Amino acid sequence: MSASLLEKARILIKAIKTIKNWHLYVALYLNLVKNEHIILETRNGVKIKLQSKFD
């Protein structure tokens, strides 16, 4: 079951409020990231390393 457009917009707004480099979150969602890993940094300084490519 896919999320509605309204739900996706709410998630994006929460991501923008929480993540400093939120543009990487959007790029990852759209499969535009070329690196194997990305690091998201929250506004309170926590860094989260994510794998961007799955086989």
Phi and psi restraints in degrees (range 20) as a CNS / XPLOR table:
assign (resid 1 and name C) (resid 2 and name N)
       (resid 2 and name CA) (resid 2 and name C) 1.0 -93.2 20.0 2
assign (resid 2 and name N) (resid 2 and name CA)
       (resid 2 and name C) (resid 3 and name N) 1.0 153.9 20.0 2
assign (resid 2 and name C) (resid 3 and name N)
       (resid 3 and name CA) (resid 3 and name C) 1.0 -77.2 20.0 2
assign (resid 3 and name N) (resid 3 and name CA)
       (resid 3 and name C) (resid 4 and name N) 1.0 146.2 20.0 2
assign (resid 3 and name C) (resid 4 and name N)
       (resid 4 and name CA) (resid 4 and name C) 1.0 -73.1 20.0 2
assign (resid 4 and name N) (resid 4 and name CA)
       (resid 4 and name C) (resid 5 and name N) 1.0 166.6 20.0 2
assign (resid 4 and name C) (resid 5 and name N)
       (resid 5 and name CA) (resid 5 and name C) 1.0 -61.0 20.0 2
assign (resid 5 and name N) (resid 5 and name CA)
       (resid 5 and name C) (resid 6 and name N) 1.0 -37.8 20.0 2
assign (resid 5 and name C) (resid 6 and name N)
       (resid 6 and name CA) (resid 6 and name C) 1.0 -64.6 20.0 2
assign (resid 6 and name N) (resid 6 and name CA)
       (resid 6 and name C) (resid 7 and name N) 1.0 -41.7 20.0 2
assign (resid 6 and name C) (resid 7 and name N)
       (resid 7 and name CA) (resid 7 and name C) 1.0 -64.2 20.0 2
assign (resid 7 and name N) (resid 7 and name CA)
       (resid 7 and name C) (resid 8 and name N) 1.0 -41.4 20.0 2
assign (resid 7 and name C) (resid 8 and name N)
       (resid 8 and name CA) (resid 8 and name C) 1.0 -64.2 20.0 2
assign (resid 8 and name N) (resid 8 and name CA)
       (resid 8 and name C) (resid 9 and name N) 1.0 -38.3 20.0 2
assign (resid 8 and name C) (resid 9 and name N)
       (resid 9 and name CA) (resid 9 and name C) 1.0 -65.0 20.0 2
assign (resid 9 and name N) (resid 9 and name CA)
       (resid 9 and name C) (resid 10 and name N) 1.0 -40.5 20.0 2
assign (resid 9 and name C) (resid 10 and name N)
       (resid 10 and name CA) (resid 10 and name C) 1.0 -63.2 20.0 2
assign (resid 10 and name N) (resid 10 and name CA)
       (resid 10 and name C) (resid 11 and name N) 1.0 -41.3 20.0 2
assign (resid 10 and name C) (resid 11 and name N)
       (resid 11 and name CA) (resid 11 and name C) 1.0 -63.5 20.0 2
assign (resid 11 and name N) (resid 11 and name CA)
       (resid 11 and name C) (resid 12 and name N) 1.0 -42.6 20.0 2
assign (resid 11 and name C) (resid 12 and name N)
       (resid 12 and name CA) (resid 12 and name C) 1.0 -62.1 20.0 2
assign (resid 12 and name N) (resid 12 and name CA)
       (resid 12 and name C) (resid 13 and name N) 1.0 -43.2 20.0 2
assign (resid 12 and name C) (resid 13 and name N)
       (resid 13 and name CA) (resid 13 and name C) 1.0 -62.4 20.0 2
assign (resid 13 and name N) (resid 13 and name CA)
       (resid 13 and name C) (resid 14 and name N) 1.0 -41.9 20.0 2
assign (resid 13 and name C) (resid 14 and name N)
       (resid 14 and name CA) (resid 14 and name C) 1.0 -64.5 20.0 2
assign (resid 14 and name N) (resid 14 and name CA)
       (resid 14 and name C) (resid 15 and name N) 1.0 -39.4 20.0 2
assign (resid 14 and name C) (resid 15 and name N)
       (resid 15 and name CA) (resid 15 and name C) 1.0 -64.6 20.0 2
assign (resid 15 and name N) (resid 15 and name CA)
       (resid 15 and name C) (resid 16 and name N) 1.0 -41.8 20.0 2
assign (resid 15 and name C) (resid 16 and name N)
       (resid 16 and name CA) (resid 16 and name C) 1.0 -63.0 20.0 2
assign (resid 16 and name N) (resid 16 and name CA)
       (resid 16 and name C) (resid 17 and name N) 1.0 -39.0 20.0 2
assign (resid 16 and name C) (resid 17 and name N)
       (resid 17 and name CA) (resid 17 and name C) 1.0 -71.3 20.0 2
assign (resid 17 and name N) (resid 17 and name CA)
       (resid 17 and name C) (resid 18 and name N) 1.0 -28.1 20.0 2
assign (resid 17 and name C) (resid 18 and name N)
       (resid 18 and name CA) (resid 18 and name C) 1.0 -98.3 20.0 2
assign (resid 18 and name N) (resid 18 and name CA)
       (resid 18 and name C) (resid 19 and name N) 1.0 -37.3 20.0 2
assign (resid 18 and name C) (resid 19 and name N)
       (resid 19 and name CA) (resid 19 and name C) 1.0 -106.1 20.0 2
assign (resid 19 and name N) (resid 19 and name CA)
       (resid 19 and name C) (resid 20 and name N) 1.0 127.3 20.0 2
assign (resid 19 and name C) (resid 20 and name N)
       (resid 20 and name CA) (resid 20 and name C) 1.0 -61.8 20.0 2
assign (resid 20 and name N) (resid 20 and name CA)
       (resid 20 and name C) (resid 21 and name N) 1.0 -51.7 20.0 2
assign (resid 20 and name C) (resid 21 and name N)
       (resid 21 and name CA) (resid 21 and name C) 1.0 -98.5 20.0 2
assign (resid 21 and name N) (resid 21 and name CA)
       (resid 21 and name C) (resid 22 and name N) 1.0 58.4 20.0 2
assign (resid 21 and name C) (resid 22 and name N)
       (resid 22 and name CA) (resid 22 and name C) 1.0 -62.4 20.0 2
assign (resid 22 and name N) (resid 22 and name CA)
       (resid 22 and name C) (resid 23 and name N) 1.0 -23.1 20.0 2
assign (resid 22 and name C) (resid 23 and name N)
       (resid 23 and name CA) (resid 23 and name C) 1.0 -62.2 20.0 2
assign (resid 23 and name N) (resid 23 and name CA)
       (resid 23 and name C) (resid 24 and name N) 1.0 -30.4 20.0 2
assign (resid 23 and name C) (resid 24 and name N)
       (resid 24 and name CA) (resid 24 and name C) 1.0 -68.6 20.0 2
assign (resid 24 and name N) (resid 24 and name CA)
       (resid 24 and name C) (resid 25 and name N) 1.0 -34.5 20.0 2
assign (resid 24 and name C) (resid 25 and name N)
       (resid 25 and name CA) (resid 25 and name C) 1.0 -60.8 20.0 2
assign (resid 25 and name N) (resid 25 and name CA)
       (resid 25 and name C) (resid 26 and name N) 1.0 -44.6 20.0 2
assign (resid 25 and name C) (resid 26 and name N)
       (resid 26 and name CA) (resid 26 and name C) 1.0 -66.8 20.0 2
assign (resid 26 and name N) (resid 26 and name CA)
       (resid 26 and name C) (resid 27 and name N) 1.0 -42.9 20.0 2
assign (resid 26 and name C) (resid 27 and name N)
       (resid 27 and name CA) (resid 27 and name C) 1.0 -62.6 20.0 2
assign (resid 27 and name N) (resid 27 and name CA)
       (resid 27 and name C) (resid 28 and name N) 1.0 -39.2 20.0 2
assign (resid 27 and name C) (resid 28 and name N)
       (resid 28 and name CA) (resid 28 and name C) 1.0 -64.1 20.0 2
assign (resid 28 and name N) (resid 28 and name CA)
       (resid 28 and name C) (resid 29 and name N) 1.0 -42.9 20.0 2
assign (resid 28 and name C) (resid 29 and name N)
       (resid 29 and name CA) (resid 29 and name C) 1.0 -61.2 20.0 2
assign (resid 29 and name N) (resid 29 and name CA)
       (resid 29 and name C) (resid 30 and name N) 1.0 -36.6 20.0 2
assign (resid 29 and name C) (resid 30 and name N)
       (resid 30 and name CA) (resid 30 and name C) 1.0 -89.2 20.0 2
assign (resid 30 and name N) (resid 30 and name CA)
       (resid 30 and name C) (resid 31 and name N) 1.0 6.0 20.0 2
assign (resid 30 and name C) (resid 31 and name N)
       (resid 31 and name CA) (resid 31 and name C) 1.0 59.0 20.0 2
assign (resid 31 and name N) (resid 31 and name CA)
       (resid 31 and name C) (resid 32 and name N) 1.0 39.7 20.0 2
assign (resid 31 and name C) (resid 32 and name N)
       (resid 32 and name CA) (resid 32 and name C) 1.0 -100.7 20.0 2
assign (resid 32 and name N) (resid 32 and name CA)
       (resid 32 and name C) (resid 33 and name N) 1.0 -2.8 20.0 2
assign (resid 32 and name C) (resid 33 and name N)
       (resid 33 and name CA) (resid 33 and name C) 1.0 -83.3 20.0 2
assign (resid 33 and name N) (resid 33 and name CA)
       (resid 33 and name C) (resid 34 and name N) 1.0 128.3 20.0 2
assign (resid 33 and name C) (resid 34 and name N)
       (resid 34 and name CA) (resid 34 and name C) 1.0 -94.6 20.0 2
assign (resid 34 and name N) (resid 34 and name CA)
       (resid 34 and name C) (resid 35 and name N) 1.0 -22.2 20.0 2
assign (resid 34 and name C) (resid 35 and name N)
       (resid 35 and name CA) (resid 35 and name C) 1.0 -73.8 20.0 2
assign (resid 35 and name N) (resid 35 and name CA)
       (resid 35 and name C) (resid 36 and name N) 1.0 156.0 20.0 2
assign (resid 35 and name C) (resid 36 and name N)
       (resid 36 and name CA) (resid 36 and name C) 1.0 -71.6 20.0 2
assign (resid 36 and name N) (resid 36 and name CA)
       (resid 36 and name C) (resid 37 and name N) 1.0 -35.3 20.0 2
assign (resid 36 and name C) (resid 37 and name N)
       (resid 37 and name CA) (resid 37 and name C) 1.0 -130.4 20.0 2
assign (resid 37 and name N) (resid 37 and name CA)
       (resid 37 and name C) (resid 38 and name N) 1.0 151.0 20.0 2
assign (resid 37 and name C) (resid 38 and name N)
       (resid 38 and name CA) (resid 38 and name C) 1.0 -128.8 20.0 2
assign (resid 38 and name N) (resid 38 and name CA)
       (resid 38 and name C) (resid 39 and name N) 1.0 156.3 20.0 2
assign (resid 38 and name C) (resid 39 and name N)
       (resid 39 and name CA) (resid 39 and name C) 1.0 -119.0 20.0 2
assign (resid 39 and name N) (resid 39 and name CA)
       (resid 39 and name C) (resid 40 and name N) 1.0 117.0 20.0 2
assign (resid 39 and name C) (resid 40 and name N)
       (resid 40 and name CA) (resid 40 and name C) 1.0 -94.4 20.0 2
assign (resid 40 and name N) (resid 40 and name CA)
       (resid 40 and name C) (resid 41 and name N) 1.0 138.9 20.0 2
assign (resid 40 and name C) (resid 41 and name N)
       (resid 41 and name CA) (resid 41 and name C) 1.0 -118.6 20.0 2
assign (resid 41 and name N) (resid 41 and name CA)
       (resid 41 and name C) (resid 42 and name N) 1.0 124.4 20.0 2
assign (resid 41 and name C) (resid 42 and name N)
       (resid 42 and name CA) (resid 42 and name C) 1.0 -76.8 20.0 2
assign (resid 42 and name N) (resid 42 and name CA)
       (resid 42 and name C) (resid 43 and name N) 1.0 165.3 20.0 2
assign (resid 42 and name C) (resid 43 and name N)
       (resid 43 and name CA) (resid 43 and name C) 1.0 -68.5 20.0 2
assign (resid 43 and name N) (resid 43 and name CA)
       (resid 43 and name C) (resid 44 and name N) 1.0 -18.7 20.0 2
assign (resid 43 and name C) (resid 44 and name N)
       (resid 44 and name CA) (resid 44 and name C) 1.0 -96.4 20.0 2
assign (resid 44 and name N) (resid 44 and name CA)
       (resid 44 and name C) (resid 45 and name N) 1.0 10.4 20.0 2
assign (resid 44 and name C) (resid 45 and name N)
       (resid 45 and name CA) (resid 45 and name C) 1.0 98.6 20.0 2
assign (resid 45 and name N) (resid 45 and name CA)
       (resid 45 and name C) (resid 46 and name N) 1.0 -4.0 20.0 2
assign (resid 45 and name C) (resid 46 and name N)
       (resid 46 and name CA) (resid 46 and name C) 1.0 -74.8 20.0 2
assign (resid 46 and name N) (resid 46 and name CA)
       (resid 46 and name C) (resid 47 and name N) 1.0 132.7 20.0 2
assign (resid 46 and name C) (resid 47 and name N)
       (resid 47 and name CA) (resid 47 and name C) 1.0 -105.5 20.0 2
assign (resid 47 and name N) (resid 47 and name CA)
       (resid 47 and name C) (resid 48 and name N) 1.0 134.3 20.0 2
assign (resid 47 and name C) (resid 48 and name N)
       (resid 48 and name CA) (resid 48 and name C) 1.0 -122.8 20.0 2
assign (resid 48 and name N) (resid 48 and name CA)
       (resid 48 and name C) (resid 49 and name N) 1.0 120.9 20.0 2
assign (resid 48 and name C) (resid 49 and name N)
       (resid 49 and name CA) (resid 49 and name C) 1.0 -95.2 20.0 2
assign (resid 49 and name N) (resid 49 and name CA)
       (resid 49 and name C) (resid 50 and name N) 1.0 125.5 20.0 2
assign (resid 49 and name C) (resid 50 and name N)
       (resid 50 and name CA) (resid 50 and name C) 1.0 -119.9 20.0 2
assign (resid 50 and name N) (resid 50 and name CA)
       (resid 50 and name C) (resid 51 and name N) 1.0 143.4 20.0 2
assign (resid 50 and name C) (resid 51 and name N)
       (resid 51 and name CA) (resid 51 and name C) 1.0 -83.5 20.0 2
assign (resid 51 and name N) (resid 51 and name CA)
       (resid 51 and name C) (resid 52 and name N) 1.0 126.1 20.0 2
assign (resid 51 and name C) (resid 52 and name N)
       (resid 52 and name CA) (resid 52 and name C) 1.0 -96.2 20.0 2
assign (resid 52 and name N) (resid 52 and name CA)
       (resid 52 and name C) (resid 53 and name N) 1.0 -17.3 20.0 2
assign (resid 52 and name C) (resid 53 and name N)
       (resid 53 and name CA) (resid 53 and name C) 1.0 -117.7 20.0 2
assign (resid 53 and name N) (resid 53 and name CA)
       (resid 53 and name C) (resid 54 and name N) 1.0 129.5 20.0 2
assign (resid 53 and name C) (resid 54 and name N)
       (resid 54 and name CA) (resid 54 and name C) 1.0 -121.1 20.0 2
assign (resid 54 and name N) (resid 54 and name CA)
       (resid 54 and name C) (resid 55 and name N) 1.0 137.1 20.0 2
